[in-house]
Each structure stands twice: as structure tokens, then as C-alpha cells.
Amino acid sequence: MAFAPRLDTAGEYVLPANVVPFPRGFAFAHDGTLFLASGIGPGNEGDNTILAFDSNRRIRPRWWVRDPELSPLDLAIAPNGNVVVSSEHPFGAENAVAIIREYDRADGHLVRILAPRDPAGMRKLRGLRFGAQGRLYCVARDEVVALDFETGECLNAVVWLPGMNGQALIFFP
């Protein structure tokens, strides 16, 4: 839904209600395309996919993610225009693998996977944001991790706060 800047009127649907069962992140590309990630709910219902909508909010049928290991938690548009998603598969499992998946902006095919050097890193990966110098920041349990997006290199934790279980990340000017 979209809301007025002052939050003084009712919200307005941007897409049809319930277009996905469990929204897990969205972003607008430079051309107005809206990308919407859909995850799995607590009872294992859902579809683990990403949908693309054109500027008229019609689904783009030729843009399709076919990735059985995708379990999206947040979504961002990379500087190169590709779709980047934090993913935890299988979602909520004790042995879940938390990684970042990059999908091509033209057709949705998997471009690459970004992972921490230490397999124990980036637990409970959630929020994604791009910062200065081409860095991708990811909030995870106990930490915020930085990656050099161009090379895919994990630069390790830039924030360490035991007990933190963040869901989102934003930068203030």
C-alpha cells in the first residue's frame, strides 16, 4: 500500500490485495519496474519467488525467477540494475543457509551467490541496503556485514551488537 506523506488519509493499494501471500521486500528499478519478493509463512505456505510489475503495475510475464533455493527476506536494486535478495534456506531452520542472491534485471536468471567467508557468518540475514563505494550492507543476527558488491568479497562485520536481531537497515545523510 502507499500512504500520503502526512499519513492523514487511508492507504491506497499499489498492487491488488494479496498478490503474494507473504511479501518479503520490494524495490523500484530506475525504469519504474516494481520487484516484489514473496516468501514462506509459518505453516510452510507461500511461493518463494520474485515478481516483476511494469510501470502500469501489470505483471511482466517474461521476467521469472526459477530458483528452488530462494527463500527471500529482503530485496534491493543493485547499482548495476540487477535484483539482489537476502535469502535463508530453508527459512527458519536451525541449519538454514543465509546468503545473498543476485538475479538479472532483464529476465530473472540467477547471476551469482554472495556468501560470507565463514559459513557461520550472516545468521538470520534480513535487511539489505547499498551504501557508498559499491558496498552492500546486510543486517543479520548480532551484526551488520559489508560486502564489496562488485567483487563479491565479504568485508566482515562493520557493526557487532550481541543480541541484535535486526530486520531492516537504512542510512541517514
Rosetta blueprint (number, residue, H / E / L):
1 M L
2 A E
3 F L
4 A L
5 P L
6 R L
7 L L
8 D L
9 T L
10 A L
11 G L
12 E E
13 Y L
14 V L
15 L L
16 P L
17 A L
18 N L
19 V L
20 V L
21 P L
22 F L
23 P E
24 R E
25 G E
26 F E
27 A E
28 F E
29 A L
30 H L
31 D L
32 G L
33 T L
34 L E
35 F E
36 L E
37 A E
38 S E
39 G E
40 I E
41 G L
42 P L
43 G L
44 N L
45 E L
46 G E
47 D E
48 N E
49 T E
50 I E
51 L E
52 A E
53 F E
54 D L
55 S L
56 N L
57 R L
58 R L
59 I E
60 R L
61 P L
62 R L
63 W L
64 W L
65 V L
66 R L
67 D L
68 P L
69 E L
70 L L
71 S L
72 P E
73 L E
74 D E
75 L E
76 A E
77 I E
78 A L
79 P L
80 N L
81 G L
82 N L
83 V E
84 V E
85 V E
86 S E
87 S E
88 E E
89 H E
90 P L
91 F L
92 G L
93 A L
94 E L
95 N L
96 A L
97 V E
98 A E
99 I E
100 I E
101 R E
102 E E
103 Y E
104 D L
105 R L
106 A L
107 D L
108 G L
109 H L
110 L E
111 V E
112 R E
113 I E
114 L E
115 A L
116 P L
117 R L
118 D L
119 P L
120 A L
121 G L
122 M L
123 R L
124 K L
125 L L
126 R L
127 G L
128 L E
129 R E
130 F E
131 G L
132 A H
133 Q H
134 G H
135 R E
136 L E
137 Y E
138 C E
139 V E
140 A E
141 R E
142 D E
143 E E
144 V E
145 V E
146 A E
147 L E
148 D E
149 F L
150 E L
151 T L
152 G L
153 E E
154 C E
155 L E
156 N E
157 A E
158 V E
159 V E
160 W E
161 L E
162 P E
163 G E
164 M E
165 N E
166 G L
167 Q L
168 A L
169 L L
170 I L
171 F L
172 F L
173 P L
